[in-house]
């Protein structure tokens, strides 16, 4: 008994195409796999390459079972789990090459391509950036091209890619329709419940030596700001984050946050209107300029003048704001809060406390004590660096009097300890300072490398006053950014340090493109969908209207697809029209021509049924065949003759 076509072994060229498609689907995951699992996956792919080249039979089932058990054991040993996003994707990256090695015929090949589709979708569980979308598009093209070669092994690579491109282009209208009209769901659609809200890079609610300097090494974007007019100058770009007032001698912590639906300040003075796009960081802070007023209701105002989301920012968030940096705040303050802003742990940082007490003895007024603390920091000749020496129990003492090297958290922490020792209520504010304007799309890009810490001091009659002690030793940090302030020996991401105009231009172009992708694709949420549908003239955005619009659009797409796929005869010329006229005359005598009959075969069948008309129709058929298929037909001379023969033909 012969094997069915689906059970026949795959041709070598098709096997190579299947291996290439599987490898392309696996590549984005290999770098994130544990070392042993990545090595096993690579060995399986190499084994499959040898099998295809040698046309070797598939390995025995017990061996494949042992390899699957080994892979599961490695996954559990490396990741301590077989469930969740990371473990699930790791197991999937192992199952795909196992199925590839185990497979033999077309049915197995289709299963491999189905696993490739799962891998393609799994890429969105890790990220939804523009490069990931481009990678998924290439994988989809490869999967369709390989499917075409499975159906037609004789198909060339170019023809298979052309077929795959046509299929993708055909599906594009339906994809756009679903993207625009399918109801948007707020939340982590592309994440699994067990690890949907894993912590992201960003500021924490604590600060200790080294916590912010670690962020400086990251070139990731923290947020973007699109200003309605000119942005504020660099010295005013303080993006407020967590306010830390609890201190145990080494670590600063945020007190339990109290928030209101309305701000506890009255805005005044110069105003900056802008739209903030905050990347996910799994914290509630929105990192706004002082002192913000939101144009939407789903925000909260902290009593420490922070702007907060009612829930952790776990997806990209857009907020329209107006900030008033000249607003005077905190003219009256809760006595308990002020007392807390003066407290220092007993026995902590004795030298810094002693220096503050000496400043308090010299300065009678709060303003004099504040100026004395600023002068003390300046006279200490401190060095701004990313690589300060490690500090011990009394961090402020060791920084101010011993190492004299530190980053912004060292400056801010030591200054607040010093200010409290003088009798001034003070606290640490963390956030970001600066930002780079992208000239292509006009957005101000603030990166993790712009993370910063400064201080606030409460003065009677003036309220909370910002003091940035880092500016006393490294003013270039405030005016020119982190790259201008650090020594050349300190490491920074290459693209952040480079002065090359070409690299800077490339970075601006890429970030402008990514921003467009984030705003118009990933940022296409329920509110943007409602706005777009209103512009398109749809009466509402309820389920009924959405279903009707989606159904109507899908019906139009199906009608267009059926029209495209409907069989069409080629356009008839004068010669074909004459031949069809003769055939219709015979069809009326129940002698219709069959699609597979040549003119000569048709004439022979007509001669058997109508002997009296055989000679006349044979002449018509021979004339048509010579004109249609002859080497050099005389259309001008023979076409009128054929027309006359058909006109006189009376079957």
Secondary structure, DSSP 4 states (H G I P E B T S, - for coil): -PPPGGGSBPPHHHHHHHHHHHHHHHHHHHTTS-HHHHHHHHHHHHHHHHHHHHTPPPPPHHHHHHHHHHHHHHHHHHHS-SSSHHHHHHHHHHHHHHHHHH--BHHHHHHHHHHHHHHHHHHHHH---HHHHHHHHHHHHHHHHHHHHHH-TT--HHHHHHHHHHHHHHHHHHHHHHHHHSPP--S-TTS-GGGTT---SS--SEE-TTTTHHHHT---EEEEEEESSPPPPGGG-EEEEEEEEEE-SS-EEEPPP-EESS-SS---SS-EEEEEEEPP-SSSB--EESSEEESSSSEEEETTS-EEESS---S-EEEEEEE-TT----SS--HHHHHHTT---TTSSHHHHHHHHHHHHH--SHHHHHHHHHHHHHHTT-EE-SSPPP--S-HHHIIIIII-EE-HHHHHHHHHHHHHHTT--EEEEEEEE--EE-TTT-PEEEEGGGEEEEEEEEETTTEEEEE-THHHH-HHHHHH-HHHHS-TTS---HHHH---HHHHHHHHHHHHHHHHHIIIIIT--HHHHHHHHHHTT-S--SHHHHHHHHHHHHHHHHHHHHHHHS--PPPP-HHHHHHHHHHHHHHTTT-PPPTT--HHHHHHHHHHH-GGGHHHHHHHHHHHHHHHHSSS--HHHHHHHHHHHHHH---
